Amino acid sequence: MSNRVRRLEPGDHDALAEIYRLAVLHSTAEHYSDPQQRAWAEQSTGLLALLSQGQGFVSCNAEDQPQAF
């Protein structure tokens, strides 16, 4: 199986929250202070509630593990 985009599933939510958290922490250092980055990254827990309410798509690797959304 190669990389693919598929519908978001409830089992993906924790992985997507972690992807969000890591993206904030690793891509915003030039523009935001450490406290600002941490505050923004902590919002990943609120993302779980939003993900459970809607539909979406996730990009997965060959092992069907979420890589982006």
Backbone bond lengths (Angstrom), bond angles and torsions (degrees), N, CA, C in turn:
res aa  C-N    CA-C-N  psi(-1)  N-CA   C-N-CA  omega(-1)  CA-C   N-CA-C  phi
1 M - - - 1.442 - - 1.527 108.26 -
2 S 1.301 117.95 134.68 1.465 121.64 178.30 1.528 109.42 -99.43
3 N 1.324 115.84 178.61 1.463 119.67 177.45 1.515 109.44 -59.67
4 R 1.327 115.49 146.25 1.455 119.05 -178.73 1.517 110.28 -155.67
5 V 1.311 115.04 164.58 1.456 122.87 173.45 1.521 106.65 -107.96
6 R 1.331 115.52 131.93 1.460 119.97 179.65 1.522 109.24 -140.53
7 R 1.319 115.31 170.25 1.460 120.09 177.67 1.531 110.29 -65.48
8 L 1.295 114.48 144.16 1.455 122.45 176.47 1.524 109.98 -65.19
9 E 1.321 116.18 136.61 1.458 122.37 178.70 1.530 108.71 -119.65
10 P 1.340 118.00 152.93 1.467 120.36 -179.89 1.538 113.39 -54.09
11 G 1.309 118.08 -33.27 1.457 120.88 179.46 1.520 113.96 -69.08
12 D 1.321 118.12 -9.53 1.465 122.97 -179.94 1.526 112.86 -86.90
13 H 1.314 118.14 -16.75 1.459 121.95 -167.95 1.529 113.78 -56.55
14 D 1.312 118.81 -46.88 1.470 120.26 -179.01 1.521 111.68 -63.14
15 A 1.316 116.70 -41.71 1.468 120.34 179.16 1.524 110.87 -64.29
16 L 1.326 117.50 -38.43 1.462 120.40 -179.28 1.525 111.51 -70.34
17 A 1.311 117.15 -36.84 1.469 120.00 175.55 1.529 110.16 -62.51
18 E 1.324 116.97 -38.82 1.468 120.79 178.31 1.534 110.87 -69.11
19 I 1.326 117.87 -38.94 1.465 121.35 176.06 1.527 109.68 -59.67
20 Y 1.319 116.28 -44.82 1.463 121.44 178.39 1.533 110.49 -59.92
21 R 1.337 116.32 -49.75 1.457 121.60 -177.82 1.533 110.97 -58.73
22 L 1.316 116.53 -46.37 1.464 120.45 -179.62 1.524 111.89 -67.14
23 A 1.317 117.09 -36.72 1.468 120.16 178.50 1.527 110.58 -62.44
24 V 1.327 116.10 -43.18 1.465 119.60 178.04 1.523 110.78 -62.54
25 L 1.315 116.59 -47.89 1.462 120.02 -175.78 1.518 113.67 -68.63
26 H 1.321 117.93 -28.88 1.463 120.13 -174.19 1.529 114.69 -103.36
27 S 1.318 117.93 -6.27 1.468 117.57 -176.66 1.525 113.43 -123.56
28 T 1.312 118.02 6.26 1.461 119.28 -175.84 1.530 114.26 -119.95
29 A 1.310 117.66 4.22 1.467 121.43 -173.76 1.529 113.23 -59.60
30 E 1.307 117.67 -32.28 1.465 120.50 -178.50 1.529 112.31 -70.00
31 H 1.314 116.32 -22.90 1.462 119.78 -170.11 1.527 114.73 -114.51
32 Y 1.337 117.66 -16.42 1.462 120.44 -174.32 1.526 110.63 -134.27
33 S 1.314 115.94 150.56 1.468 120.97 177.37 1.531 109.43 -73.06
34 D 1.331 116.48 165.28 1.467 120.53 177.40 1.528 112.35 -56.84
35 P 1.347 118.68 -46.66 1.474 118.12 178.63 1.532 112.75 -61.36
36 Q 1.331 116.71 -37.34 1.463 119.47 177.59 1.528 110.93 -65.54
37 Q 1.312 116.71 -42.65 1.469 120.36 178.76 1.527 111.10 -61.49
38 R 1.320 116.20 -46.12 1.473 119.53 -179.21 1.521 111.12 -63.13
39 A 1.329 117.27 -41.60 1.467 120.34 179.28 1.524 110.74 -62.92
40 W 1.311 116.37 -40.94 1.457 120.85 179.72 1.530 110.07 -68.46
41 A 1.312 116.85 -44.16 1.462 120.79 -178.66 1.527 111.60 -64.02
42 E 1.330 117.40 -32.93 1.465 120.70 179.40 1.526 112.32 -64.70
43 Q 1.306 117.36 -17.50 1.460 120.65 177.31 1.523 111.93 -69.10
44 S 1.313 117.39 -8.28 1.463 120.20 178.67 1.522 111.47 -60.55
45 T 1.330 118.20 -28.67 1.464 119.92 177.85 1.523 110.73 -67.08
46 G 1.318 117.52 -36.74 1.466 121.32 175.83 1.511 112.05 -68.13
47 L 1.306 116.48 -25.06 1.460 120.85 178.50 1.525 111.52 -62.30
48 L 1.315 117.17 -32.19 1.471 120.61 -179.58 1.526 111.19 -58.79
49 A 1.317 117.63 -42.84 1.467 120.84 178.99 1.521 110.86 -64.38
50 L 1.314 116.73 -40.02 1.465 120.19 178.85 1.523 111.67 -66.68
51 L 1.311 116.87 -41.95 1.462 120.36 179.99 1.528 111.14 -61.88
52 S 1.306 117.35 -36.86 1.465 119.90 -177.95 1.517 112.39 -72.27
53 Q 1.321 118.04 -15.32 1.463 121.88 -178.88 1.526 113.33 -90.21
54 G 1.307 117.39 -19.71 1.450 118.13 -170.52 1.503 114.58 -127.93
55 Q 1.304 112.93 -168.73 1.451 121.39 178.05 1.517 107.64 -119.85
56 G 1.298 115.67 158.67 1.445 119.06 178.74 1.512 110.60 -173.17
57 F 1.295 114.68 -170.62 1.454 121.60 -179.00 1.515 109.10 -128.09
58 V 1.311 115.07 152.39 1.449 121.43 179.77 1.524 108.74 -134.62
59 S 1.319 115.81 140.52 1.457 121.51 175.32 1.521 107.34 -94.38
60 C 1.335 116.35 126.40 1.467 121.51 -175.35 1.523 110.68 -119.64
61 N 1.324 114.22 153.63 1.459 119.65 175.77 1.531 109.96 -81.97
62 A 1.304 116.49 -173.57 1.464 121.28 -176.98 1.526 112.70 -62.74
63 E 1.326 117.66 -23.23 1.470 121.88 178.75 1.533 111.58 -92.52
64 D 1.346 117.32 10.02 1.464 124.89 -179.90 1.532 112.45 65.66
65 Q 1.326 117.28 28.16 1.457 122.19 175.89 1.523 108.62 -94.24
66 P 1.323 117.97 130.82 1.475 120.81 -179.77 1.532 112.02 -57.85
67 Q 1.327 115.38 136.81 1.457 122.42 177.87 1.522 111.64 -120.43
68 A 1.317 116.84 -26.30 1.466 122.30 -178.66 1.512 108.41 -162.70
69 F 1.336 115.20 161.64 1.462 119.82 176.68 1.497 109.75 -149.92
